[in-house]
Amino acid sequence: MFRSHTKSITIGNKVIGGGNPILIQSMTNTKTEDVRATTEQILELEKAGCEIIRCTVPTPEAARALKEIKSKIHIPLVADIHFDYRLAIAAIENGADKIRINPGNIGSRDRVKAVVDAAKERNIPIRVGVNSGSLEKELVEKYHGVTAEGIVESALDKVHLIEELGYDNLVISIKSSDVMMCVKAHEVLAGKTPYPLHVGITEAGTVYSGNIKSSVGLGIILYQGIGDTIRVSLTGNPLEEVRTAKLILKTLGLRRGGVEVVSCPTCGRTKIDLIGLANQVEAMVQQYPLDIRVAVMGCVVNGPGEAKEADLGIAGGIGEGLLIRKGEIIRKVPESQLLSALREELDQWNG
């Protein structure tokens, strides 16, 4: 089902599904029991653009910590639960805005019902999460291996169980580290359920390889109109997850806002440290809440022409550079002052 027609689900002070904007999620990698460290990381992620945060809850202490953490942050808090249904209930009692469970590893129907009843009492959503690595043996045998169809069947079985228990405040997540399997699974699932989908490529890898795999997989899925909230799963600083997610959404035209930096790939005409300059510009523009495009070019010959579609641009030459606005050269500056000249121009745009 396309995102414009999925069921609207409220998570804390946010809403996903029903055509609402696709929200960016991340997950803390601190010990949840360490309230100070976890809170500091979440606040940093908020500044970067994270809109929903998930924390693991492996112990009763972690469940209790959620209450204090939630009081110090400004975005919805999701509790990630595995195996122990009592931790899910404790997390709900301590104010989690949503819980993530795989009913398959929670245990008996009675244990799943206890979790569902607790969620129902507070009307908080349950994210039903299934990963390819946890696919049930009978489904592996049925489909002769781990397949997209098996992942979807597993997820829908668990959704139907919760529906039978009288609850439909649900979000579904099906993930695989196999990009194309993940894509196919979402294509199959989208036609079978009205619930909003949390989309991601699980265990995508390091910042380098994980960004590529996530961009390809999420790009294909989101471009088809599938997906209501996303997480880029990286082995690294969660801040990188948020930055990548924002860029994926912007590249697909699914989100506006923030300065977009475009830069040429360098060639033999390049006479400046364009790579270093482009990285400095990309870091600098993060502080500006502007919806504009900035071009960084390494050649004063073609720079103005190549930057004409950008709102602002700089092009470097031997010892000097050009400051460009809307494709027009507005002044020449010494090479050493290119970055500061661009900053001055951004300050003016920012009022």
C-alpha positions in Angstrom: 0.0 0.0 0.0 1.4 3.4 -0.9 2.3 5.6 2.0 -0.5 8.1 1.3 -3.0 5.3 2.1 -1.5 3.6 5.1 -3.1 3.8 8.5 -2.0 6.9 10.6 -0.2 5.9 13.8 0.7 8.3 16.6 4.0 7.9 18.3 4.4 10.4 21.1 4.2 13.8 19.5 4.7 12.5 16.0 2.5 10.8 13.4 3.5 8.4 10.7 1.5 6.9 7.9 -1.6 8.4 6.1 0.5 10.5 3.9 2.4 12.3 6.7 6.1 13.1 6.1 8.5 10.2 6.3 10.2 10.4 9.7 13.9 9.7 10.4 14.8 7.3 13.2 18.0 6.2 14.8 19.1 4.1 17.7 21.3 4.9 20.6 24.5 2.8 21.1 25.0 3.8 24.7 24.1 1.7 27.7 20.4 2.6 28.3 21.0 2.3 32.0 23.5 5.2 31.7 20.9 8.0 31.7 23.4 10.8 31.2 25.2 9.3 28.3 22.0 8.1 26.6 20.3 11.5 27.0 23.4 13.4 25.7 23.5 11.2 22.6 19.7 11.6 21.9 20.0 15.4 22.3 22.8 15.4 19.8 20.8 13.3 17.4 17.9 15.6 17.8 20.0 18.5 16.6 21.1 16.5 13.6 17.5 15.9 12.6 16.5 12.6 14.3 12.7 12.5 14.8 12.2 9.2 16.6 14.8 7.4 18.8 15.0 3.8 19.8 16.8 2.5 22.9 17.5 -1.1 23.7 16.0 -2.5 26.9 17.9 -5.6 27.9 17.5 -5.2 31.7 15.0 -4.0 34.3 17.4 -1.1 35.0 17.2 -0.1 31.4 13.4 -0.1 31.5 13.4 2.1 34.6 15.9 4.5 33.0 13.4 5.2 30.2 11.3 7.4 32.5 14.1 9.8 33.3 15.5 9.7 29.7 12.1 10.6 28.3 11.8 13.6 30.6 15.0 15.1 29.2 14.4 14.7 25.4 12.0 16.1 22.9 11.3 13.3 20.4 9.4 10.0 20.8 11.2 7.2 22.6 10.9 3.6 21.3 11.8 0.6 23.5 13.6 -2.2 21.7 12.6 -5.6 23.3 13.9 -9.1 22.7 12.9 -12.3 24.5 11.6 -11.1 27.8 7.9 -9.9 27.7 8.3 -8.5 31.2 10.8 -5.9 30.0 8.3 -4.8 27.3 5.6 -4.3 30.0 8.2 -2.4 32.2 9.2 -0.2 29.3 5.5 0.7 28.7 5.0 1.4 32.4 8.0 3.7 32.3 6.7 5.8 29.4 7.9 4.3 26.2 6.0 5.9 23.3 6.3 2.7 21.2 7.7 -0.7 21.7 9.5 -2.9 19.1 9.0 -6.6 19.5 9.3 -9.8 17.5 6.4 -11.8 18.9 8.2 -14.9 17.7 10.9 -14.5 20.4 8.6 -13.2 23.1 7.2 -16.7 23.8 3.8 -18.0 24.3 0.5 -16.4 23.2 -0.2 -15.5 26.8 3.0 -13.6 27.1 2.3 -11.7 23.8 -1.2 -11.0 25.1 0.3 -9.5 28.3 2.4 -7.1 26.2 -0.5 -6.2 23.9 -2.8 -5.6 26.9 -0.3 -3.2 28.4 0.1 -1.4 25.1 -3.6 -1.2 24.6 -4.1 0.2 28.1 -1.9 3.2 27.2 -2.8 3.2 23.5 0.9 3.1 22.4 1.9 1.5 19.1 3.6 -1.8 18.7 6.2 -2.2 16.0 6.2 -5.8 14.8 9.8 -6.4 13.6 11.0 -9.4 11.7 14.5 -9.8 10.3 15.6 -12.4 7.7 18.1 -13.7 10.2 15.3 -14.7 12.6 13.0 -16.4 10.1 11.3 -19.5 11.6 12.6 -22.9 10.5 9.3 -24.0 9.1 9.2 -21.0 6.8 12.8 -21.5 5.7 11.8 -25.1 4.8 8.5 -24.0 3.1 10.3 -21.5 0.8 13.5 -23.6 0.4 15.6 -20.9 2.1 15.3 -17.4 3.5 13.2 -15.5 1.0 11.2 -12.3 0.7 8.0 -14.2 0.7 9.0 -16.0 3.9 9.8 -12.8 5.6 6.5 -11.3 4.7 4.5 -14.4 5.8 6.4 -14.3 9.1 5.5 -10.7 9.7 1.9 -11.0 8.7 1.5 -14.1 11.0 2.6 -12.0 13.9 0.4 -9.1 12.9 -2.6 -11.4 12.7 -1.8 -12.7 16.1 -1.9 -9.2 17.6 -5.1 -8.4 15.7 -6.7 -11.5 17.1 -5.8 -10.2 20.5 -7.8 -7.1 19.7 -5.2 -4.5 18.8 -4.4 -2.8 15.6 -2.2 0.2 16.7 0.7 -1.4 14.7 3.8 -0.6 12.6 5.5 -3.3 10.6 9.2 -3.7 10.0 10.8 -6.3 7.8 14.5 -6.1 7.2 17.3 -8.0 5.6 21.0 -7.3 5.0 20.4 -8.6 1.4 19.4 -5.4 -0.3 17.3 -6.8 -3.2 15.6 -9.4 -0.9 14.6 -6.5 1.3 13.3 -4.5 -1.7 11.2 -7.4 -2.9 9.9 -8.1 0.6 8.6 -4.6 0.9 7.0 -4.7 -2.6 5.2 -7.9 -1.6 4.2 -6.6 1.9 2.9 -3.2 0.7 0.1 -4.9 -1.2 -1.0 -7.0 1.8 -1.3 -4.6 4.8 -2.7 -1.2 5.6 -0.2 -0.6 8.4 2.7 1.9 8.1 6.1 0.4 7.3 9.4 1.2 9.1 12.0 0.7 6.3 15.7 -0.1 6.6 18.4 -2.4 5.4 19.6 -4.2 8.6 23.2 -4.8 9.4 24.1 -2.7 6.4 27.7 -2.4 7.5 30.3 0.4 8.0 29.6 4.0 7.2 31.1 3.5 3.7 29.4 0.2 2.6 26.4 0.7 4.8 25.6 4.1 3.2 25.8 2.6 -0.3 23.6 -0.4 0.5 21.1 1.7 2.4 20.9 4.4 -0.3 20.3 1.8 -3.0 17.7 -0.2 -1.0 15.9 2.6 0.6 16.0 4.6 -2.7 14.2 1.8 -4.6 11.6 1.2 -1.9 10.8 4.8 -1.2 10.7 5.8 -4.8 7.8 3.3 -5.3 5.8 5.1 -2.6 6.5 2.5 0.0 7.6 3.4 3.6 6.5 5.8 6.3 9.6 6.0 8.5 13.2 5.0 8.0 16.4 4.1 9.7 19.8 3.8 8.1 21.6 1.1 10.1 25.3 1.7 10.2 28.3 0.4 12.2 29.4 3.8 13.4 28.2 7.0 15.0 24.4 7.2 14.9 24.8 10.8 13.7 25.9 9.4 10.4 22.6 7.4 10.2 20.6 10.6 10.5 22.7 12.6 8.0 22.4 9.8 5.4 18.7 9.4 6.0 18.2 13.2 5.4 20.2 13.1 2.2 18.3 10.1 0.9 15.0 11.8 1.4 16.2 15.1 -0.1 17.7 13.3 -3.1 14.3 11.6 -3.7 12.4 14.9 -3.4 10.7 13.6 -0.3 12.0 16.3 2.0 13.0 19.9 1.7 15.2 22.1 3.9 18.9 22.3 4.7 21.7 23.4 2.5 22.6 21.0 -0.3 26.2 21.0 -1.4 27.2 20.0 -4.9 30.8 19.8 -6.0 32.7 18.8 -9.1 34.7 15.6 -9.1 38.0 17.3 -9.8 40.1 17.0 -12.9 43.5 18.1 -14.3 42.3 21.7 -14.4 41.8 21.8 -10.6 44.4 24.2 -9.1 43.1 24.2 -5.5 42.5 21.7 -2.7 38.9 21.2 -3.9 38.4 18.0 -1.8 39.4 19.8 1.4 37.4 22.9 0.5 34.2 20.9 -0.3 34.5 19.0 3.0 34.9 22.3 4.8 31.9 23.8 3.1 29.7 20.7 3.8 30.6 21.0 7.5 30.0 24.7 7.6 26.6 24.7 6.0 25.1 22.4 8.7 24.5 25.4 10.9 22.3 27.2 8.4 18.6 26.4 8.3 18.3 27.4 4.6 16.7 25.5 1.7 19.3 26.4 -0.9 22.0 24.7 -3.1 25.6 25.6 -2.8 28.1 24.7 -5.5 31.8 24.2 -4.9 33.8 24.1 -8.1 37.5 23.7 -8.7 37.9 25.6 -12.0 37.3 29.3 -12.8 36.9 28.4 -16.5 33.7 26.3 -16.2 32.8 27.0 -12.6 30.3 29.8 -13.2 28.5 27.8 -15.8 28.4 24.6 -13.8 27.2 26.5 -10.8 24.4 28.3 -12.5 21.7 26.1 -11.1 22.9 26.7 -7.6 21.9 29.6 -5.4 25.4 30.2 -4.3 28.8 28.9 -5.5 32.5 29.3 -5.2 35.1 28.4 -7.9 38.8 28.2 -7.2 41.7 29.1 -9.4 45.4 29.8 -9.0 45.6 32.1 -6.0 42.1 33.5 -6.4 38.5 32.4 -6.6 35.1 33.5 -7.6 32.0 34.0 -5.5 28.9 33.2 -7.6 25.2 33.9 -7.0 22.5 32.5 -9.3 25.1 31.8 -12.0 26.5 35.3 -11.9 30.0 36.2 -10.7 29.6 38.8 -7.9 33.2 39.2 -6.9 36.7 37.8 -7.0 38.5 37.0 -3.7 41.9 35.6 -2.8 41.9 31.8 -2.6 42.5 31.9 1.1 39.3 33.9 1.6 36.9 31.7 -0.4 35.4 30.0 2.6 35.0 33.1 4.6 33.4 34.9 1.6 30.9 32.1 1.2 30.1 32.3 5.0 29.4 36.0 4.7 27.0 35.4 1.8 25.3 32.6 3.8 24.9 34.9 6.8 23.2 37.4 4.5 20.8 34.8 3.1 20.1 33.7 6.7 19.1 37.3 7.6 
